[in-house]
């Protein structure tokens, strides 16, 4: 840790900080400059008390970590890119690009089966669908629950597509893990740390969406909970953040693609459906995500979006999705992906 002292403090105030650093188990190294005195504190943060408490001291200007707080997800710990095996033919993070597609909510067997068959024929490799839905209003459709999970399992049996679906509660961890191939942690639960731990302990791949107002470091640290609980199968998912802009539902932050690629070895997929909330903008955002090096897309597709039970405005029709899958091919080739 680096402790920066305020200017014009007394030697007695400086010595008090040095004694506190030693008391907490660290070895202080003093570097005096013209305007500031900086102290380097050497020690293992995992076995010693945090030095961040020094920020409350009147003579301390700032306390900064030397190493990144997220250790396991960082490229410092794992320089080469990781892959996540979902099934025998779906490996995220490798050369092959993957598209996860399906309805926002599982509504009926007819709706789900029709969608699953169309997205597979168009080239999708994973079926998405919500059985449990986190809704802002308690009066909105909350999902079919276990019935929805059973329909997803039936669709997997008929199409061969693995399933990604959202996990909302620790209470449902075993139930959802029984049916799902990928556990999705949504934006509202991105810092629900006990849920992250429970999801990690299933051993299933975890797709971690970015929180609605989450900073990159917070997102990476949330991912650290997955790896710290002995589950290496982490997939980051950018799904838009809340900003001052109201033209779109959220602001899709495509800059997270190179940032995550620089900071972490884990794969990243992009959800442009949630990212903008408008089906007419999804295709352009998909092309941008592919060109910037994303490892996959998470898309909402519905037989008739106008009649969807949730988020109809952002769901693609079958024709629109099929067209999208054709039009991203040149961008995949330019990005060196299959």
WOBELUR-V52950 format. One record per helix or strand of 3 or more residues. SS is the DSSP state (H for helix, E for strand). FROM is the first residue (numbers start at 1). TO is the last residue. If there is no record, write none. Layout:
SS,FROM,TO  SS,FROM,TO
//
This chain:
E,2,5  H,11,23  E,27,32  E,37,42  H,51,56  E,60,64  E,84,87  E,90,92  E,98,102  H,109,122  E,126,128  H,146,159  E,162,166  H,170,179  E,182,185  H,187,189  H,193,200  E,205,209  H,216,228  E,234,238  H,256,263  E,267,270  H,272,276  H,279,291  E,296,301  H,305,307  H,312,314  H,318,327  H,329,334
//
